[in-house]
Amino acid sequence: MKQSIIFIGIAVLSLLSCTHQQKKQMPMQLIALDPGHFHASMVQQQMYPGVDSIIRVFAPEGPGVQQYLQQVAAYNRPDSPAVHWTTQVHTGADYLEKMLLCPRGNIVVLAGNNRLKPLYIRRAVHAGMHVFADKPMAIDAAGFDSLRAAFTEAAANHLQLMDVMTERYDIHNVLQRALSQLPALFGTLEKGSAGEPAVIKKSVHHFKKTVAGKTLVRPSWYMDVKQQGEGITDVTTHLVDLVQWTCFAEKVLDYQKDIQVISATTWPTVMTLQQYSDVTGERQFTPALQESVGKDSLLNVYANGAFDYTICGVHARIAVQWDYEAPAGTGDTHYSQIRGSKASLVIRQDKEQNYKPVLYIVPVSTDTAYTQQMKAAFQRVERQYPGIALKSAGEAWEVVIPQQYATQHESLFAQVMQQFLQYIRSGHMPAWEVPGMLAKYYTTTQALAIAKRIK
């Protein structure tokens, strides 16, 4: 009798073990939750090992989810490696509740209405799911508090929560970071001052733009800062992230001690009804936007912002500007300066550069001794990225980057997803990643609070 019980117990344990192994081997599913922004589909440009080809989609009915489904279908192709996503869609009013019933351990992909992201993140994490969220994950102080709580719960439940920082994978930013870590070339990071920051990041964007050969249709809520967020907490997310990632690589930041926002301001992009219609396809301003329409019948979209702050004692300046449409032959632009004791590393993207980003080394001294040291140090990075070279550009040096390293922004989303999947499989992120995200969103939401108090 005892032997029978023992055998039965062993069989049960064996069955449970097999079941556990089967669960471990089952592919993860991607869950697209309310995919209202075109970034939601960027992840689907390729397949991922260990990820199911079936995407579960939960969203309210509307053009946002339809645009997402159309784009995913467009990515499917028979060539090798084949992209073959299929979708299971639920668009009822109870879409969020239905999503929360999905199995634990799957990945919720968020790219849409920023006002709803804190709620979506909290509910998804509480339901035991990993979250891969387009920026920004917080657009105000309340959103930051919610995000902080979400990170605490995610850590307790061994879940991964991360935003999509595509700019870390752009070759110009990668090389700027690599060169800043060469003391013989860069020296040490300057502290700067309020009048002359050591680090400057500026970018210019446009509401009307072409993506993948088509005019981008933006949802009407994209112009509503209560839903999209003001520019000072939106695109600046990338810029603040690059400051941290480049200048304080792998440093565990403490936002309560290391960050101090000094000043901040915001201002609107003014848009006519016709311009708004051209971008959204809507014939009238929505009721939510009416309070942003002036007596002149023009819509004021507070998409622009700038702020000065210190991070670990280093003065930095961040600025973002949204124009309606870029002049012919131009596009979005980016400027980045990191000032070292021996040289500044500068990325420019203006008329002189044909509106393509170019990285320069701008030495403090042009004497022969420094030039030799700089070239010798540069060889270390050159070995890692064969084909890059230095070209004299007046008193500066241009870093010539072969076309093989150039990657379209839309293609960077897959690289970030691959990194996120590695974090999930290993069960943890680097020690600096979550504190860095908290520091980043504290910086942007504090800048907004200061700008509003000044007004």
N, C-alpha and C positions, 0 to 999 in steps of 0.2 A: 504493500500500500504506500509506504513511504517512498519507495523507488518510483512508483507511478506518479506521485505528486511532484517528485524531483524532476522526472522527465517532462511532465506537463509544464512545470515552471521554466525549464530550459527552453522548451518549444515556444512558450509565450514571449520570453525574453528575446529569443532569436527572431520571432516575428516582429516584435517591436523594433528591434535593431534594424531589420531589413526595411521596415516602413520608414524609420528615421533616415536611413541611407537614401531611400528613394526620394524622400522630401528634399534632402540635401542636394540631390542630383537634378531635381526638377528645375527647368529654366525659370528665371525670373521673368515677370511680365512688366512691360511699361504701361503705365496708366496715365493717359492724357486727361488732365482735369481742367475743364473750362478753358480750352486753348484759344484764347482771343487774340493773341499776338502771333505774327508770322514766325517768330523765333521758336514757337512750339514744334513746328515741323522740321526745323533744321537738324534735330537729333536723328531724324529718320533717313538721312542721306546714305546710311550704310547699315549693315547688320552687325550684331555684336555676339561673339561667342557666349553661350550661357544665357542668352536673352531670347525669350519666345518671340516668334514672328507675328504673334497675335497681339495687337495693341488694343487695350480696352479704353474706350473714350466715354467720358461722362461730362455733359455740358448742358447748359440751357439752350433751347433752340435759338437759331439766329445765324447771321452771316459768318460770325467768327468760327464756329465749329465747321461750317460748310467749307470755308476757305482752307481750314486745316486738313480736312478729309481730301479735298481736291489736290492739295500739295503732296500729301503722303502718297496718293495714287500716282502722281506724276513722277515720284522717285522710283517707283517699282520698274524694274527693267530686267531683261533676260540675260544680259551680258554677265561676265564673270569679273568680280564676285557678284552674284545675283543679289538684287535687293527685292524682297518679296514680302512686304508687310501686308497683313490683312487687319481689318478693324472690326471690333464689336462695339456698337454705339448705343448709348442710352442718353436720350435728350429730354427726359421728363422733368417736371418741376422738382422731383425728388432726387436729382442727379447726384448731389453730394452725399445724401444718406445711402444711396445705392453704392456709391464708390467706397464708402467706409465698410461695406460688407465684403470687400475683396480680401483675399488671403493676405495674411501678414507677410512681411519680407519682400513685397514687390516694390516697384519704384514709381512714385508719383512725379510726373513731369509738369511743372507749372510755368506758363508763359501767357500772361493775360492781364486782366484788371488788377492793378497793384494794390488797390484798396482792399481787395478780398484776399490777397496773399497771406497776411498774418493768420486769418481764420483758416484758410486751406492748410497752411503749414501745421498749425496746432492740431487740427482735427486729424490730418494724415499721420502725423507722428504719434498721436495718442492711439490711433488704430493700428500701430505697429508697422508703419511703412516708411521706407527711405524716401527722401524728398530731394529732387534735383530741380532747382528753381532759377528761372531767368531773373536777372537783376531788375529792379531792386527788391529785396525781401522786406524792406521797411521804408516807409516814406514819411514817417513822422515819429515823435517821441513815443506815442502809444504803440505804434508798430514795432519800435525797437524793444520795448518792454515785453511784448508778446514773443518776439523772436528770441530774446534772452531766455524766456521760460521754455520755449520749444527746444533750444539747444540743451538745456538741463534735462528735459524729459528724454530727448534722443540719446543722450549719453547714458542715462539710467537704463534704457531699454536696448542698448547696443545697436542703435540705428545711426545712419549717416544722413546728414542734412548739409547741403552745399549749394552755393549759387554758381551761376555759369560765367566764369571769368575768362572769356575767350581771348582777351587782349594779352594774357600771359603767354599765348602761343604765337603771337605775331612776331616774325623774325626780327624786326627792328627793336621791339621791346626786349626780346630774348638777348640780343647782342648788346644792347645798352646795359642790361643787368650784368652780363658776363664781363664787359669791359670795366664796369664800376668796381669789380672785385679784383682788379689788377693794380696793386699799389704803385708799381713802377710807371704805369700809364696814367692812372686816375688820381693817385694820392689818397687822401682821406676825404670823406664827405664834409663839406663846409657846413657851419651852423647857419650862416646867413643872418638876415635881420628882417624886420617887418617891412622896411623899405626895399630891400634887395634879398628876396627869398633865395635859398640855396636850391630849392626844387620848385619848378613851375610846370604845371600840366594844364593845357588849354585844348579845347576841341570845339569845332563848329559843325553843326548838323543841319539837316533840311527836312521839312515836313513832306514836301513833294519830292519823291525820288523814285528811281527805277531799280528794281531788284529782279535778277534773273530775266532781264529783258522785258519786264512788265511794270507798269506804273503801280506802285504800292498803294493799296487801299487800306487806310487806317480807320479803325472804329471811331465813332463819334466821341466815345469816352476818353480817347487818347488826348483830346484837347481839354478835358476836364481835369484840372490839377487835383481835385478832391478824389479822383479815381486813379489817374495815371501818376499823380505826384508832381510836385514842382521840379523843374530842371535841376535845382540845387541838390535834390536827393535822388535823381534818376541816373542820368549818364555819368554824373560825378562819381558814382559807385566804382566804375572802371578806373577812373583817374586816381582816386584815393587808394584803390587796391594796388595799382602799379607803383605808387609811392612806397607803400609798405613792402611789397614783394621785391622791388628793386633795391631800395635803400636799406631795408632792414630784413634781409633775406633770412628766413627761418628763425627770426627772433620772436619769442613769445611776448606779445604786447599786452599791457594792462591798460585798457582804455581809461580807467579812473585815474591813473597816474601819468600815462605817457602822452595823452592827447589834450590839447588846449586850443579851442577855437577862439581866435582873437576878434575877427570881424567878418561880416557876411552881408551880402545884398542880393536882391532878385529884381528882375525887370521883365516886362512882357514882350512877346512877339505879337504884333497886331495883324489880324487877318480879316479880309473881307468875306462876306457870305459866299461869293463866287469861289474864292480860294478855298474856303472850308468845304464847299460842295465838291470841288475838283479832287480834294484829298479823300473825302469820306463817302462821296456819292449821295449824301443827304441834301435835301432841298432847303431845309430850314435848320437853324440852330436848335438843339434839343432844349427842353425846359431846364435841364440841369446846367446848361451853359448860359442861360439868359442873364444871370447875375454878373457874368463876365463880359457882357455886351454893353458898351458905352452908349452915350447919347448920340454918338456919331454912327451908331449901328455897326461898329467894328468890334470884333472879338479879341479880347486880351488874354493871351495864353502865357502864363508865367512859367515859361520853359527855360528861362535864362537865369544863371546865378553864378556868383563868385564868392570865394571866402579865403581868408588867410588863417593859418593855424600852425601850431608847433607839434611835432611828433618826436618824442625823445629829445627835445631841445632844438630840433632842426626846423627852421622856418620854411613853410611850403605854401604855395598859392595854387588854388584850383579854380578853373573857370570853364563854363560851358555856355554855348550860344546856339540857339536854334533860329535859323532864317527860314523863310517860306520855301524858297527854291534856289538852288545853286545856279550861278551864271553858266551859260553854255560852255562846255569843255572843262568844267571844274567839278567839284564834289565836296564831300565831307573832308575836313582838314584836322590835323593834329599837330600840336607843338609840345615838345617835352624838353626840359632842361634839368640836368643834374650837375651841380657844380662841385668839383673836387679841388683839392689843394694844388694839383698839378695840371688838371684839364677839366673842361666841361664836356659833357656828352649831350649832344643836342639833336633832336629829331625835328626836321622841318618838312612842311608839306604845302608849299605855296606856289605861286606862279613860276618862280625860279626853278623849282623842282618838278615843274609840269604837273603839279598837284598830286605827286606821288611821294610817299614818305622817304626821306633820305636821312641817314644817320651820320653825324659829324663828330670828330674829336677836335675840340678847340683848345689848344694848349695855352697855359698861362705864360710859358716861356717857349720861344722858338729856337733856342740855342741848339747846337749840334748834339751836345751831351744828352739832352732830354729826348731829342728825335730818335737817337739810337736806342735809348732805353724803351721808348714807346714802341718802336718797331719790333724790338726783341720780345717785349711783353705781348704784343699783338699776335705773335706767332703761336702762342698758347691757345688762343681762341681760334686761330686759323686752322690749327690741327683738328679741332673739334668740328669745324664747319669748313671743309675743304672748298676752295674756290673763292672765298671772300678775300678782299684785298684792300689796300690803302691807296688813295689817289689824292694828290695835292690839290687843295681848293683854297688858294690864297694863303692866309695865315692858319687855315684849318686843314683837316684831313677828312676826306669823304671815305666812309666805309662802303666799298662796292660790294653789293650782294647779288650773287647770281640768281637768275630767274627761277632756278630749281627750288629755292627756299621761299619764294613768294607764294602765299596761300590766300585765297579769297576768304573774307571774313566769314561768309556762310559755311565754309568748310571747317572752320575751327571748332564748331559745336561738337562734332564727332570726337575730336581730340579730348575735349573736356569730359565728355561722357565716358570715354575709355579710362581716364584718370579716376573718375567717380566710381566706376565699376571695380577698379583695383582697390579703392578704399573699402568698398562693401565686402569684397572677397577676403581682404586681410583683416577686416573687423575693426579697423581704426584709421584715423587720419593722422598726419604728422602733428606733433604737439602744438605747432604754431598756427595751424589752419583755423580752428574755431575761434581762438582769441583774436586772430586777425580779422575774421568776419565781424566779430562784435566791435572791435576797434573801428572798423570801416563804417559800420552803420551808426555807431555812436557819433562819429565825426560828421557824417552827412546830416543826420537828424538834429544834431546840436547846431549846425550851421543854419538850418532852416529856422530853428527856434530863435536864434539871435537875429536873423534877418527880419523876422516878423516883429520882434520886440522893437527894433529900430524904427520900423514903419509906424 
